[in-house]
Amino acid sequence: MNPWERYVVPNLIACACGTKPIMKQREKVVPKAEGRVLELGCGSGTNFAMYDASKVEHLYALEPSPGMLVKARREAGALGFGNHIEFLETGAEAIPLEDNSVDTAVITFVLCTIPDWRAALAETRRVLKPEGRILFSEHGLAPDESVAKWQRRIEPVWKPLAGGCHLTRDVAALFTESGFRLEEAETMYLPSTPKVAGFVSWGAARAA
């Protein structure tokens, strides 16, 4: 890992993922998590304060970046529930949990950066209980060709600067191709955000 990826990218992503429009998106889904919860790509712990402690039995916070984990552990400690979070320092392509062991998976603004999203969603499906669900909020490919055109043009430059973030992943297609059905799915362009990075989808998904 080069110095840019280790020291600069975590701070850039933490800042970008904590903007007001994105925080409002997180607030739409994270408080609904319940039972044994797995968060893919917890980053700097941005979602931690949004969990409803009365609903969450245990939180597995998965994150492959050492730099992000430093921030996440600090955030958990500041909130006073560091001992109630189990950190998994690994990628989502190989989740170190048993089959059918998770009630809720939380995926917020991380599918864009996971190198092998197919493996990650297959693993998420494996660890979810049959009645479990994914709560998600993600940005991705815009439906308007004029915006999508610029997303495709910018992405090759954007990715290395933004920690591998893809602008052109079709969020709905990722879930359906991985054997999930969408529930309560909604979309919009985020306010005060460039359209190339601001088309978001959110809702819930269950195994089909």
C-alpha positions, 0 to 999 in steps of 0.5 A: 500500500503506497503512502497515498492509499494509506494516509491520504485516501482514508481522510478523503473518503471519511470527509466525502462520506460524511457530507450532509446529503450522504449522512441523510441517506445513511439515516434512512437505513442504518437505524432499521438494523436489528439483531446480529448486524454485519456492516460491510466497509465500516470505514471510519465508523460514520454509521456507528452513532446511527444504530439503535442500541435497543435493536442491535444485539451485536455489530460486526464491523468489517473493514480492510483498510488499517487507516480506516480501522484506526478511525473506526476504533476511535469513533467506537470508543468516543461513543462508549460502546467499543466493547460491543463492536467486533471489528473484522479486518478483512475484505468483504469477499471472504467474510469470517462468519458462519453461514446463516449467522447474521440478521441484517447486513448494512451496506452504505456507500461501499459497493462502489469500492469493493474490487469483487462485488460479486464475491462480496454479495455472495458472501453476504448472502451466505452469512445472512439468515434465510429471513435476513435482509440487506439495508443499503444506500449506494451511489452509482450509474445514473439513468440519464445518458448525459450524466452516465456519459460523463461518469464513464469518462471520469471514472478512470481518473476518479478511481485511483484518487478515490480509493477505487470508487467506481461511478458506473456500477448499476446498484439495482443490477448488482443486487438482482444479479446476486440473487436478491430482490429489492424492497422499498427501493428508491432513487434520487440525485443528491442535492448539492452534489455533482450529478456524476457522483450523486445518483443514489439508491436506497432501500432493502434487499432479501434473498430471492 
